[in-house]
Amino acid sequence: MTQAGIDPTRFAPLSPPPRLLLGPGPSPVHPRVLQALAAPTIGHLDPAFLALMDELQSLLRALFRTENELTFAVSGTGSAGMEACLVNVLEPGDRVVVGENGVFGGRMAEIATRLGCDVVRVSVPFGQALDPDAIAAALGTGKTKLLAVVHAETSTGVLQSIPELTRLARDAGALSLVDCVTSLGGVPVEIDEWGVDLAYSGTQKCLSCPPGLAPVTFSPRAVAVLRARRSKVSSWYLDASMLLQYWGRERVYHHTAPINMLYALREAALLLFEEGLPAVHARHRLHHRALSAGLQALGLELPVAEAVRIPQLNTVRIPQLDTGRSPQAQLDGELRGALLREHGIEIGGGLGAMKGRVWRIGLMGHGARRESVERVLDALERELGRAGAGITAGRALPAARAIWESEER
């Protein structure tokens, strides 16, 4: 025994079970990214690491499709990126319009409220896209500092069109903030072309990297607002004016960066550019179409309208069971548990208003492959059949394969 009462010999060697991660995140990590994580750690002010930071910034600018100087990786998950964007440009009393069509729009509104802002929520039912007319009306009723919206709402599977909303924000004299956590690397993101002022993402979705970093980008307009603040940024750790000194030319120490995670993000970004962003986006669309065809062949419903579905995050309505007792909630936990236990596959449950009503199947990054679609369709068919869900057996895989074959012709 040690002085703390711990006997190290009682702990088995670390051996996480093999999983096919097809939930809303994290996604499967590419082997080259795992290899990068195992590279030797060097100092966060080592000249070799500073050179890597320069490379990483250029890769992130290319991913975001922006020339913004203030583009870097926050040391934290996607939610840290969200908070970093909000705390740097908002001050108490600022008016903020938030588009809320899912959990993560609501999270932005909550952070802005905690910052003492006047928050106006423009809400629609979960599973629907935001209405630009409603956004315009909210922006027009007062002097607004910021419009905040989610590009790909992870909790619902809805892909929001951004260009019209950012134009409305500019016309109202407001900054625009876009959550790109689930969209970056899976669908086109055009920060400069769309006129987005602040954006953030996360490494654990379509970038095929472990969770732990949040790429962010600030436009010159956003940097000007940051520099003109009347009060200090409420978070020392997330203060972009100091982070700019570390990520900028001065290289002033701010915090000890997660060295190996930045190695991993660099490798993940290189993999995307080796494949080519258009090809990456096309791959996500193709396997989404195959999965959708297979799910519908099983008789399952996709509740999000086809025109606004996120290719990399597929929402599936949980079927009813003839049991008479909370059939959807009963099947939700039982089936996800069976997929994990019997097939080594993780899918996600619903959040917020969709909890217990839908499953979320992610095809993100390295997970957006034919093998993933075939495995999850086969497993769903088996487990739904055992549960007596009344699905149409034997049709899912042929329907998916027909999509792939039509693409090959």
N, C-alpha and C positions, 0 to 999 in steps of 0.2 A: 504493500500500500504506500502511496505517496502521502505527504502531509495533508493534502486536500481530501484524502479518503478515496482517491481514484486508483483503481487497479488497471493500468493500461492493457494488461494481457486479456482482460475481459471484453475488450472491444475488437470486433472482427475487422480485417482489412477493409478499407473503403471499396465498395463494389456496387455502385448504383445499378439497378436493373435496366436492361436494354428497353428503351421505349421509342415508339414512333410518335413523335410529338405533332399531332394534328389538331391541336386546340388553338385558342386565340393568342398563344405565346406562352413560353418561349417556343421557338421553332427549332427544327433539327440544325445542328451546327456542322458546317462543312469540315471534313478532316483536316484541310489545310489551315483552317482557323484554329482548330484545336492544337495543331502543331505549333502555330505562332504563339499561342498562349504558353507553351512550354519552353520558349526561347529564353536565354539568360536575362535576368533582370539587371538593368543598369540604372544609374541615377536619373532623376527627373530633370536635372540641369546638365547632364552629360551632353557634350556637343553632338554626339551621335543621336541621342534622343531628341534634342532640339531640331535636328535635321529631319527626323521622322515626323515631328509635329508639323513642320512645313509641308511635307509630303501629304500628310493626312488632311491638312486644311485644303490643299488643292483638290484632293479626291472628294472631300465633302462639298466643296463648291460645285464640282462637276455633278455630283449626285443631286444636289438641290437645284442645279441649273441656275447658278447665281454668280455674280461678281462681288458679292458683299465681302468686305474685308473682315468684319466680325463674324466669322464662321468657325466654329470649333466644337469640341465634344465636352459637354458637362460631365463631371465625374458623379454619376448617379443614373438612375433609371429614367424612362421616359417621363414619369411624373415630375422628376427633378427638372427636366427640360421645360415642362409646362410651367412650373413655378418660377424658373429662372426668367422666362420671357415676361411673365406677368409682373413679378416684383421689380423688374428693372425699369419699366415704363409707367407703372401705375403709382399714384399717390393718393392719400385719403381725400375723399370728395370727388375724385374723377368719375365721370360717367362712362360705364362700360355696357355695351350691348353684347349679349352672349346668345348664340344660336344653340338651342338645347333640343337635340333629338336622340339623346342617348345618355349613358352614364358619364361619358367623358366631357361632354358639353356642360353637364351639371357640375362636374369637378372644377372646371375653369370658373364657373360662376361662384362656387364655394370659396375658392382661393381669392377671387376679386372681392368678395364680401368680407373676408377676413382682413383684407388690406384696407378696409374702410371705404370702399368705392360705392357709388350709386349704381347698382347692378340692375339692368333691364334684361329679363330673360324672354327670348322669343322661342316658344316651345311648340313642338308638334309631337304627335304620338310616336312612340318608339317604332322604328321600322319605316318611317317616312323621311323624305328629304325636306330640308328647310325651304320655306317659301320666300323668294327674293322680295316680293311685295311687302311681306310682313317685316322683313329686315329693313327695307327702305323706310317703312312707316316708323319703326322704332328709332332709326338713326335720325329721322327728321323732326323728332319731338324735343330735342335738346342738344346742347353742345357735347358731342360724344368724343371721348379720348381714344377709345379702342373698340373695334369689332372683333370678337373671338369666335371662331367656328372650327369644327372638326372635319377634316377632309374625308377620312375613312373611319366611320364610327364603329369601333371594335365591338361594342356591346350589342349592335343591331345588324351589322352587315350592310349598312347604307353608305354609298359613295356620293359625296356632295360635290356638285359643280362649284368651282371656286371663282373663276374670273368675274362673273357678274357681281358677286358679293364684295370682292375687293374694289371693284369700280365704284360700287355704292359707298363704301367706306371712304375712298379718296374724295368723292364728290361731297361727302359730309365733313371733310377735314379731319377724318379719324384715321388712326393706324389700323392695320389689319393683322391679326394673329391667326395662324392656321396650324392645327394639330396634324402632323404628318406621321404619327407613330406607326400606323399600320399601312400607310400608303407608300412611303419612301422605299424604293427598290422593287415595288410590286406593280405600281401603275405610274404613269407619267406625273411628275411633280415639276412645275415650271415656276420657280419663285420669282424670277425677274420678269418673265413674260406676263405672269398674272398680276404683278404689282403687289406681291405679299411683303409686308414689312417685317414680320417676325414669324419664324416657324421652328418647330422642334420635332424630333423623332426619337426612336429608341432602337437599340442594337438587336433586340431579341425577336424581331418580327421578320421582315423580308430581307434583312441584311445577313441573316444566318449566323449571328454572333451571339454569345451569351449575354444575358441582361447585365447592365452595369454602366452603360454610357448613353448619353442623350445628345446626338448631334443637334446643334441649334444654329440659326443664322439671323442676323439683325441687319436690316437695310440702313442706308445712310440716314433716312428720316428717323428711324428708331434710335439710332445712335445719337442723333441731335436731341431727341427728347430725353434720352438718358443723361446727356451732358447738361441739359437745362433744368434738371430737377431742382425743386425747392428744398427737398429733404433728402437725407441719405437713404440709399436702398435698404429696405428693412432686413434683408438677409446679407450678412457679411460673406458667407460662403458662396452665394450665388450672385454677388455684385459683379456685373459684367464690366464695369469700369476698371476693376482690379484684374479681372480675368483677361481683359484685353491687354493689360500690361504683361501678363504671362504668355498669352498666345500671340501677342504682337511682337514687334521688333525688339522691345526692351528686354523681354525675358525676365521680368522681375518675379521672384519667387512668390507664389500665392498659397499653394497647397501641394502636398505630395501626390502627383498624378498616379492613377492606376496603370503603371507602365505596361504590364503584359496585356491588359485589356485594350490599350491603344495599339499594341502590336496586332491584336486580333482584329480590331476594326479596320486597320490598314489592309490586312490580308483579305477581309471580307469585301471591302470596296474594290480591291484589285480584281477579285473573282467576278464581280459584276461587270467591270469594264472589259475583262477578257471575253466574256460572253457577249457583251454589247447590250446597252440598256434597252433598245427596241426589242432585241431577242428575249431578254429577261421578261419584259412586259408581255410579249406574245406567249411565252411559256406559261406564265400565270393564267392568262386568258384561256389558253387551250385546255389546261388541266381542270380549270374551273368549269368549262363547258362539258367536259367529259364527266366530271363528278355530278354536275347538275342533271345531266341526262340519266345517269345511273340512279340517282336518288329519286327522280320522278318516275322512272321505270319501276321502282319499288312501290310506288304509290304514295311517296312522301311529298309534302308540300313545302315549297320555298316561299316564305311569306313576304319577302322583300321584292318589289317590282323589278323585273329583269333589267330595265333601263338604268337602275341605280344600285345594282348589286356590286359589292366589292368582290373581284375575282379571287382574292386571296383569303377571304373570310366569308364562309358560306353558312347562312342561317337556315336551319331546318326545323319545321314545326314538329313537335313530338306527337306521334299518333295517339289516338284514343285506344284504350283497352276496354274490353267488356268485363270489367271487374266490379264496377259500382263504387269504388273507393279511390278518390283522388288519382284517377288513372294516369294523367300526364306526369304529375310529381312522382308517383310510384315508379313509372317506367324510366324517368330521367336518371335517378341515381342508380337504379338497378342495371340499366343498360350500360351507362358509362363505366360502372364498376366491372361489369362483365368484359367490356372491351379491353380494359386495362389488365384485368386478371388473366383472361383467357387468350388475348391476342397481343398484349403489349402495346396497345394503341390508346393514346390519350386524345379525347375530344373535349370541348368545353360545354358547360351548361350556360343557361341564360343569366343575364344580369338585370337588376332593376325591375322594370315592368315586365321584362321577358323571362324572369327567373321561373324555372319549372315549366316553361311553355315551349322553349326552343333548345336545340343544340347548336353549337357553333363549331364548324369544322374548318380548320385553317389549312390552307395550302400555301405556305409562305417560304420564300427563299429556297433553301436546299430541300425543303419538304414538298415543293411544287413539282412532283415527278409522277410519271405513270405508275410506278410501283406503289406510291402512297395511295393513289386513287383506287387501284385494284384491291389493295389490302383492306382499306376501310370499307369499301362497298361489300366485299365478301364477308367481312366480320359483321357489318350491320345486318346483312341479310340473314346470317346464321342466328344472331342474337335476337333480332326482332321476331324471327320465326319461332324460336324457343319461348319467347314471351307471349306468343299468341296475339301479335299485333295485326294480323290479317294482311300482311304485305304480299305483294306479287313476286313470288320467288322465281329465280332463274333468268331474270331479265336485266338485272342491273349491269353486270359486266358486259354483256353484248351491246347494251345501249352506249356505254362508255367507249367500248372499242370501236363502235361505228363512228364516233366523233374523231378518234385518232386516225382511223383509216381514211375518212373523208379529207383530213388535213394532209395526209401523205399522198393522195392522188393528185 
